[in-house]
Amino acid sequence: MLYERCMQEQPVLVWSTEQRAMVPSGQTKIDCEGALKALKLMGQTLGMFKKDPVPEEPRVESLEEYLRRLDEEEAQKSST
């Protein structure tokens, strides 16, 4: 698995002028960026990061619309 490979410690190499080659410095490093990217891609593949649909907010009427609707409702009541 790529994640596990990225998390393995790798020796830090430095240039040795005496040996004229890259030699281990005694320190190690891991590829955190690669590991995080591998986990992110796995999660996306499995659908783990899908956002819930945003619920629609109730429609808010303007004052003019509200008054017009009241007038229409009252006109309907009086015509019946």
C-alpha positions as CSV (number, residue, x, y, z in Angstrom):
1,M,0.0,0.0,0.0
2,L,1.3,3.4,-0.9
3,Y,0.5,4.9,2.5
4,E,2.6,2.3,4.3
5,R,5.5,2.9,1.8
6,C,5.4,6.6,2.4
7,M,5.4,6.1,6.2
8,Q,8.6,4.0,6.1
9,E,11.6,5.8,7.5
10,Q,14.2,6.6,4.8
11,P,17.8,7.6,5.7
12,V,18.8,11.2,5.0
13,L,21.7,11.2,2.7
14,V,24.4,13.9,2.7
15,W,27.4,14.4,0.4
16,S,30.7,13.3,1.8
17,T,33.7,15.0,0.2
18,E,36.0,12.4,1.7
19,Q,34.2,9.5,0.1
20,R,32.9,11.5,-2.9
21,A,29.5,9.9,-2.5
22,M,26.2,10.3,-0.7
23,V,26.3,8.7,2.8
24,P,23.7,8.3,5.5
25,S,23.7,11.2,8.0
26,G,22.2,9.2,10.8
27,Q,18.9,10.9,10.5
28,T,15.7,9.5,9.0
29,K,12.7,11.1,7.3
30,I,9.2,10.0,6.2
31,D,7.1,11.2,3.3
32,C,4.2,12.8,5.3
33,E,2.8,14.7,2.3
34,G,2.7,11.5,0.2
35,A,1.0,9.5,3.0
36,L,-1.7,12.2,3.4
37,K,-2.3,12.4,-0.3
38,A,-2.7,8.6,-0.4
39,L,-5.2,8.6,2.4
40,K,-7.1,11.5,0.9
41,L,-7.4,9.6,-2.4
42,M,-8.5,6.5,-0.7
43,G,-11.2,8.4,1.2
44,Q,-12.4,10.1,-1.9
45,T,-12.6,6.7,-3.7
46,L,-14.7,5.3,-0.8
47,G,-16.9,8.4,-0.8
48,M,-16.0,9.4,2.7
49,F,-15.8,13.1,2.1
50,K,-19.2,13.7,0.4
51,K,-21.0,16.6,2.0
52,D,-24.6,16.3,2.9
53,P,-26.9,18.3,0.6
54,V,-27.6,21.7,1.9
55,P,-31.3,21.9,2.9
56,E,-33.2,24.6,1.1
57,E,-34.1,27.5,3.3
58,P,-37.7,28.4,3.5
59,R,-38.6,31.1,1.0
60,V,-39.0,34.5,2.7
61,E,-41.6,36.8,1.3
62,S,-41.1,40.5,1.0
63,L,-43.6,42.7,2.7
64,E,-45.1,43.7,-0.6
65,E,-45.6,40.0,-1.6
66,Y,-47.1,39.2,1.8
67,L,-49.6,42.1,1.5
68,R,-50.5,41.2,-2.1
69,R,-51.1,37.6,-1.0
70,L,-53.4,38.8,1.9
71,D,-55.3,41.0,-0.5
72,E,-55.8,38.1,-2.9
73,E,-56.9,35.7,-0.2
74,E,-59.3,38.3,1.1
75,A,-60.7,38.9,-2.4
76,Q,-61.3,35.2,-2.8
77,K,-63.1,35.0,0.6
78,S,-65.4,37.9,-0.2
79,S,-66.2,36.5,-3.7
80,T,-67.4,33.2,-2.3
